[in-house]
Amino acid sequence: MSAATPEDLRWLDAAVRLATPARGTTADSPVSAALVVNPIDQCLIARAVTARGGHPHAEALALDSAGFDAAGATLYVTMEPCASWGRSPPCVDAIVRSGVMRVVIGQANADPAQAGVAEQRLQSAGVEIVFAAHQASAELNAGQALRHVHNRPFVTVALVVDADDTLVDPASGTARDWLDLERARADAIIMGASGARTRTATPVIARAGLATRTPLRVVLSGSKGVDRRLNLIGSFTGHRTAVIAQSDTAVDAPVSVEVIRVPGKGGRPDLAAALASLAERGKQSVLVEPGPRLLAALLEADLVDAVTLIALDGAGQGGPAAVADGRLVDMLAAADLEPVREQRAPGANLTIYRRRA
């Protein structure tokens, strides 16, 4: 098996950029992009991203678009192609039929039923395989790996705070736009019951063009249970909602709201069990919009993979303190989360934290 070339890595970078906007749209299928490239002149022949809902897959779409021009070409894919029937035919069959001579793969498939099978079948058909160990491809589908290996989704915590580290519920502006983008990339939004009671707005995407991307909204029940007086549960929005509660906690919800029972203590669901219940339902990436108690519990349980911190200029917003003592950034550092990207806009600053490798 040959190593990836610098040109290979550049094409995989391009594939990740193509796939990134589709995060949160492919259900329980990986977010994948495929590029068909002429290896002689390094010109792009065709490209595709896994369709909304998870099928058809990117490889099949790109090869169909390339047609006869795929023969002798190189196929770049962010994820190891599937090799068995599901909602779509095996992508390896489409690759063999196309006449592609070389496949460069950004990330191995974490699904035990798929891992390594494509490599064997493609090599048997005379197709050269390159596994690039491409970090950006791995990050694109980190939730898929966690779901198959650790039975939980990738957990991103979203926090909007003012200069005093008090939590803010943004109704509009840059902070709301950034928050809506994070919501659009997730398979579910999780809130604690106390936070859902105090917030003035329910977690839906208001940004133009993204309203249909509002994912499943999940309320974690507290010791007092939840009922339909909670706006998120009792009001009709047209968006899917679920409640995760300890086995014997009272839940009064309409039949349209799914109630998920998991083990817990003191009336509160166990966080690891709650995340496992979502993983078992195909959720690969979740966004948590916590209050201070839920934030502390997630960090203590080492269940946070990334944090989107939106810091507003100015103080005195009047919300609850994000942390009981000290500074929020110190709490994130103590949890082994480090800043990896920052973006500035008038009146707000966005910092992305990731778990240290």
Buried (B, 14 or more C-beta within 10 A) or exposed (E): EEEBEEBBBEBBBBBBEBBBEBBBBBBBBBBBBBBBBBEEEEEEBBBBBBBEEBBBBBBBBBBBBBEEBBEEBBBBBBBBBBBEEBEBBBBBBBBBEBBBBBBBBBBBBBBEEBBEBBBEBBEEEEBBBBBBBBBBBBBBBBBBBBBBEEBBBBBBBBBBBBEEBBBBBBEEEBBBBBBBBBBBBBBBBBBBBBBBBEBEEBBBBBBEEBBEBBBBBBBBBBEEBBBBEBBBBBEEEEBBBBBBBBEEBEBBBEEEBBBBBBEBEEBBBBBBBBBBBBBEBEBBBBBBBBBBBBBBBBBEEEBBBBBBBBBBEEEEBEBEEBBEEEEBBEBBBEBEBEBEEEEEEEEBBBBBBBBEE
